[in-house]
């Protein structure tokens, strides 16, 4: 590598540590990033760093992303964002929940494999996984942080979360037609997921990120928008 290339790489590493969008560009230099993904990346960075504000100027720690299928929302929110968040704060605790354990483990496997890759190590050398704690659904960093991936209805007892990711709590339009299913998902969120949130060891407020395709006027996101927190403007 010549001097100019080395300097460009060092600059890209420095920018990627500070900016989630630049982290995405570093990890996937082949991507053409459209404007709506730029906006998404900036919102994710803002909620993580405590700088995201609503239209009234209030700081926000909760983010809802609604997009149709095949718009790369999971790539940004559930595969790449936990890497950047954990890289910056390797002692933090992340919980990622999806509609079933298979999808949850797929997300966890993506996170694990990226952490052990050379690009991730170059940009966040302090984020390393403990030996013997590298299961796709339960990762532990050498700094004492945890990453858990769980399917809806799985146990989350005793697991703290400084960052809670809920990616597609409903599998399909057909599934969400059932009120029994919608009730089960909502009950699981309120009793087993939301209750796990807590500030991190440095006092940063916990963050929630919900990523979902809208399937029904009474789906998970619809119920979330009826909560007191939403009415008080605590979400964007």
C-alpha positions, 0 to 999 in steps of 0.5 A: 500500500502506498503512502496516499492509500495508507493515509486514505485508509487511516482517514476512513478508519477515523471517520468510521469510528465517529460517524455511523454513516462513514462506518457503513461506507467503510464496511461496504465501500461498494454500496451506493447509498440513497438519500433515505438511507443517509437519513436513516443512518443519521437518525440511528447515530443520533439516537445512539449518541444522545443528539437526536431531537424531535420537531420540538427540539426535545432529545429522543432516545426511541426510534421507529423505522417503518419500511416495506420489505427489501429496503435494507432496513435490517442491514442498517439497523440490526446488522451494522448498527449493533457493530458500531454501537458496540464498537464505541461502547464495548461494555454495553449490553444489546438485546435484539429481538425478532419474530422467531429464534431462527431470524434472531440467530441469523442476526446474531451470527452476522454480528459475530462474524463481522466482529471477528473480521479484519475490517471491524478489528481495524476500525474498533480494535477494542471490541473483542469477543471472549473465548467460549462466549461466541454463540450466535445468540449470546456474545460477550465482549472482553470489556464485559458487554453482552449481545443477546438475540432472542425470538419473540416469546423466548426468555429474557430474564436476567438480561439487561439492555442498554440498547433494545432492537426490535426487528420485525416482531410480526413475520407476515401479513397473514400472521398479524391478522390474528388478534391472539398473535398481536396480543402475544407480541405486545405482552412479550414486549411490555413484560419481557423486553421493555422491562430489561432496559436500563442506563449503561455504566456511564449513565447514558440513557437506554435506547429503543429502536423498532424496525418493522413493516406495517401489516395491520392497523392494530400491529405492534407499531400501532399499539406502540403509538398509543402508549403514553411515551409516544403521546409525550413525544418520546419517539420519532 
